Amino acid sequence: MSTMATIVFFIFAIIAVASAWGVVTSKNIVHSAFFLALSFAGVAVLYVLLNAEYLAAVQLLVYAGAISIMVIFAVMLTLRGDVAESSPVTKKWTQGALVSSLVFIVLALVILTNSDWRILAMPALSGGTTVELSKLLLSWYMVPFEAAAILVTVALIGAVIIAKGGHESK
């Protein structure tokens, strides 16, 4: 890895982690949703640095695009009252920090003490490129792909109707 790639990695890793921290600690739920989108975008750049262009594109389109926008719509449509009061202060954050620190320590110990996790059981097969996957997705799997898009659109329309409290006409 070149020096420039290392610098870019650290910049976007810090952005991803800092925005994930912003999701958890922000008192405004709309700001948390925007921090979530920024975190997804930072992870997408890290995928590009790993030469996983397809995962980066999916991360941007599905997570940073669709999921983040749906979360923002859901928050904005279902929010009642003042946005600033949407996330009250909790007094149990120290217990959550303690539990998450313990989980992090246990995972780090398992990863650092086990050396076999880096060894692949079988060599990677050739093929499976982004071009081949996109050809399959837009030819053989076109109907399920479009059905999923329609399902997500209908779900979003239903969420808008429920949030607005649609009135029945008699």
Buried (B, 14 or more C-beta within 10 A) or exposed (E): EEEEEEEBBEEBBEBBEEBBEBBEEBEBBBBBBBBBBBBBBBBBBBBBBEEBEBBBBBBBEEBBBBBBEBBBBBBEBEEEEEBEEBBEEEEEEEEEEEEEEEEEEEEEEEEEEEEEEEEEEEEEEEEEEEEEEEEEEEEEEEEEEEEEEEEBEEEBEEBEEEBEEEEEEE
